[in-house]
Amino acid sequence: MADKKLTIVACVKAKPGKLEEVKKELMHLVVETHKEPGCINYDCHIKEDDPSSFLFYENWVNRAEWEKHMEMPYLKKWIDELAPELCEDSPDITLWEMQEPPAE
């Protein structure tokens, strides 16, 4: 899996009264993450029927690049300090190995 592309799906839910602050912090993550060389895409979505629920859809060139991302100071601050204060639960993060069709 080391050389395969990695997809991440992560979900967070803002605490009542914290929506605008969560949006601001998540948009900061998007801007900073797009600067990382291993990032293919890092997209934030808001649930249509619950604007306090956010989903991240991310693609990375490989797991090693995502692991570097997880050590970035701005992300560690979000996970360790801000998310516990602003979000209802810990982020729900799942990892997926990207499947590509065989070469013809």
C-alpha positions in Angstrom: 0.0 0.0 0.0 3.0 2.3 0.4 3.1 3.3 -3.2 -0.7 3.4 -3.7 -2.8 6.5 -3.6 -4.7 6.9 -0.4 -8.2 8.4 0.1 -9.3 9.8 3.4 -12.9 10.4 4.4 -13.2 12.4 7.6 -16.3 13.8 9.3 -16.8 16.4 12.1 -19.8 18.0 13.7 -19.8 21.5 15.2 -21.1 22.0 18.7 -24.1 24.2 19.0 -23.1 27.8 18.8 -19.7 27.0 17.3 -20.6 26.7 13.6 -18.9 29.8 12.3 -15.7 29.2 14.3 -15.5 25.6 13.0 -16.1 26.8 9.4 -13.3 29.3 9.8 -10.8 26.8 11.2 -11.7 24.1 8.6 -11.2 26.6 5.8 -7.7 27.3 7.2 -7.0 23.6 7.1 -8.0 23.5 3.4 -5.8 26.4 2.5 -2.8 25.1 4.3 -3.2 21.5 3.2 -3.4 22.4 -0.5 0.2 23.7 -0.1 1.4 20.2 0.8 3.3 18.4 -2.1 1.6 15.0 -1.5 -1.9 16.4 -1.5 -3.9 15.5 -4.7 -7.1 17.1 -3.3 -8.5 18.1 0.1 -12.1 19.1 -0.2 -14.5 20.2 2.6 -18.3 19.6 2.2 -21.2 20.7 4.3 -24.2 18.3 4.8 -27.2 19.8 3.0 -29.7 19.0 5.7 -27.3 19.6 8.7 -24.9 22.6 8.1 -23.1 21.7 11.4 -21.8 18.5 9.8 -18.7 18.6 7.7 -17.1 15.9 5.5 -13.6 16.0 4.1 -12.7 14.0 1.0 -9.0 13.8 0.5 -6.6 12.1 -1.9 -2.9 11.7 -1.3 -0.1 10.4 -3.5 0.6 7.7 -0.9 0.2 6.9 2.8 3.6 8.4 3.7 2.5 11.8 2.4 -0.7 11.6 4.4 1.2 10.7 7.5 3.4 13.8 7.0 0.2 15.8 6.8 -1.0 14.4 10.1 2.2 15.8 11.7 1.8 19.3 10.4 1.6 21.9 13.2 -1.7 23.4 12.0 -3.4 20.0 11.8 -2.1 18.9 15.2 -3.4 22.1 16.7 -6.8 21.4 15.1 -6.9 17.8 16.3 -5.4 18.3 19.8 -6.8 21.7 20.8 -9.5 23.1 18.6 -11.6 20.1 17.6 -12.2 19.0 21.2 -13.4 22.5 22.1 -15.5 23.2 18.9 -16.8 19.7 17.8 -19.2 17.3 19.4 -16.9 14.2 19.0 -13.5 13.3 17.8 -13.2 13.4 14.0 -14.3 10.1 12.4 -11.5 9.3 9.9 -11.5 6.3 7.6 -8.7 5.4 5.2 -9.3 3.9 1.7 -6.9 2.5 -0.8 -7.6 4.0 -4.2 -8.2 1.4 -6.9 -7.3 2.2 -10.4 -8.3 0.2 -13.5 -5.6 -2.0 -15.0 -3.5 -0.6 -17.8 -4.6 -1.8 -21.2 
